[in-house]
Amino acid sequence: MLRRIRVAAALLSALFIISGIAFAAEPDLRLVNAAAGQDRASMRTLLKQKVDVNAMRPDHSTALLWTAHWNDLEMSDLLLRAGAKVNADDDDGVTPLSQAAGNASLPMVQKLLQAGADPNTARISGLTPLMTAAHTANVEVVKTLLAAGAKINASTNESKATALMWAVSDRNQEITKVLIEAHADVHASTNKGLTPLLFAARNGDIEMAKILIAAGVNVNEAGSDGT
């Protein structure tokens, strides 16, 4: 009987220890939650307390991703100085740089690149910061990403759309010219057979068509499906 009591006590003690370890392993989400809520005062306090700057929410979003989302340059700088991982991404593959490109924020893009952000880290869909910048239409962000080594002809996984196609489809002549000057492939085709010229034709965009033809596109060039 005494032996059974001792065994039961030992098992109970082990359970308490395991429970304690599990509890201790729970991530401290106070900083990322403060960042999500734009609570800058709490963020400063928590950073002074040396909390985990890279703690992630269940969707893998970090404090730095949230400050990039809010375009908060000051708090992003404090997080980076505290060791925030600049290339950490969430469940959709969104990085702080991708978020900054989506905001068309040149200062944030520059700050993140200077901190070591990879301009070619794509979302799960294959969407790159350059494609996003081509769509949000900040030409300086596009130029900055290209200067940082962004792959100009990268395409999305499913549709095979490129940054040039985004710019043409959005009727953005300035960004289209910048991408062409940087040697974007003017002959590329989506998986549905749409080339940049076909995007221009679909929009009835005569000036865009002239830009593409001047860049070497044959007026009779068809898409991959023969269109």
Stockholm file with secondary structure:
# STOCKHOLM 1.0

chainA/1-227         MLRRIRVAAALLSALFIISGIAFAAEPDLRLVNAAAGQDRASMRTLLKQKVDVNAMRPDHSTALLWTAHWNDLEMSDLLLRAGAKVNADDDDGVTPLSQAAGNASLPMVQKLLQAGADPNTARISGLTPLMTAAHTANVEVVKTLLAAGAKINASTNESKATALMWAVSDRNQEITKVLIEAHADVHASTNKGLTPLLFAARNGDIEMAKILIAAGVNVNEAGSDGT
#=GR chainA/1-227 SS CHHHHHHHHHHHHHHHHHHHHHHHHSCCCHHHHHHHTTCHHHHHHHHHTTCCTTCCCTTCCCHHHHHHHTTCHHHHHHHHHTTCCTTCCCTTCCCHHHHHHHTTCHHHHHHHHHTTCCTTCCCTTCCCHHHHHHHHTCHHHHHHHHHTTCCTTCBCTTTCCBHHHHHHHTTCHHHHHHHHHTTCCTTCCCTTSCCHHHHHHHHTCHHHHHHHHHTTCCTTCCCTTCC
#=GC SS_cons         CHHHHHHHHHHHHHHHHHHHHHHHHSCCCHHHHHHHTTCHHHHHHHHHTTCCTTCCCTTCCCHHHHHHHTTCHHHHHHHHHTTCCTTCCCTTCCCHHHHHHHTTCHHHHHHHHHTTCCTTCCCTTCCCHHHHHHHHTCHHHHHHHHHTTCCTTCBCTTTCCBHHHHHHHTTCHHHHHHHHHTTCCTTCCCTTSCCHHHHHHHHTCHHHHHHHHHTTCCTTCCCTTCC
//
